[in-house]
Amino acid sequence: MKFAIIGAGAVGLLTACFLKEAGNEVQLVTRRAEQAKLINEQGVLKGAVHYEITADRDWKSISPEAFIIVAVKYDGLKTVLSLLQNQALTNPVIFLQNGMLHLKAIEKLPQPNIAAASVEHGVVKLSDNKIRHTGHGVYKFALLKGEESVFRPLAVMPGVQAEWHNNADQLLFRKVLLNTLINPLTALMALKNGELLSNPYAFNLLESLYGELAGSFPEMESLLPFEEVAALCNSTAENTSSMLADKLAGRKMELDTILLYTLNRSKKELPILRSLYQLLKSTEV
């Protein structure tokens, strides 16, 4: 199969490596010419493993037979959505973003087949062509629009841990809830994921935030039991959450598409979450 991955950040590079490892034809579409040049000259490094992957800045180089995987962060979506809206591309498209604020804009795209995926791997970008895989996980796919049969082969690809889910809203909202619990607390207090369990004050906040969310979303206890949250914090104990990584690097955090979305979806007031949202927003002013 052929794949064109839009965005060569940590998730984009990791996805390119997995797909290449599985024997697919993979192309990265980068924002900067310098990154494309580096990848073409030196390939992509995942740990000590080297992958020969082509890179380009021009969307015209995308094969009409390729799956387009959009791996940019939420703030980079505006440009990508505009290009998908205005270019005559009928390729199947898969979105890998955290959060759900972008889903309404996706519904308006002309492409007939669109899916979303939840990425549960841990990965750190070390440079423009180097990543460190920090936690093994799975890609979970669900249909947003079109024919399910178009995307089903992705869930059974040799060498790529993947699953197919029939309910996109449940799949994506589970990831939103998980990010809502872990990301703002780690970002605000500059903690590793595991410290949400080992630090008694942080753990108390985690429990309180879970209780507040579960009170507003009754499905949460079956969708995301607290034991699963704790297990993930434990298995990624040394990881830096994406929100904390963005804050430390001076990048804009994904506060609106995760926290604000959750606040807006709730029919009840969420005072703990709203306080976390406003505190983190204030650091970006």
Sequence and secondary structure as in RCSB ss.txt:
>XXXX:A:sequence
MKFAIIGAGAVGLLTACFLKEAGNEVQLVTRRAEQAKLINEQGVLKGAVHYEITADRDWKSISPEAFIIVAVKYD
GLKTVLSLLQNQALTNPVIFLQNGMLHLKAIEKLPQPNIAAASVEHGVVKLSDNKIRHTGHGVYKFALLKGEESV
FRPLAVMPGVQAEWHNNADQLLFRKVLLNTLINPLTALMALKNGELLSNPYAFNLLESLYGELAGSFPEMESLLP
FEEVAALCNSTAENTSSMLADKLAGRKMELDTILLYTLNRSKKELPILRSLYQLLKSTEV
>XXXX:A:secstr
 EEEEE  SHHHHHHHHHHHHTT EEEEE S HHHHHHHHHH EEETTEEE  EEES GGGS TTSEEEE   GG
GHHHHHHHHHHS     EEE  SSSTTHHHHHT   S EEEEEE  EEEEEETTEEEEEE   EEEEEEES HHH
HGGGGG TTS EEEES HHHHHHHHHHHHHHHHHHHHHHT  TTHHHHSHHHHHHHHHHHHHHHHH TTHHHHS 
HHHHHHHHHHTTT   HHHHHHHTT    HIIIIIHHHHH SS  HHHHHHHHHHHHHH 
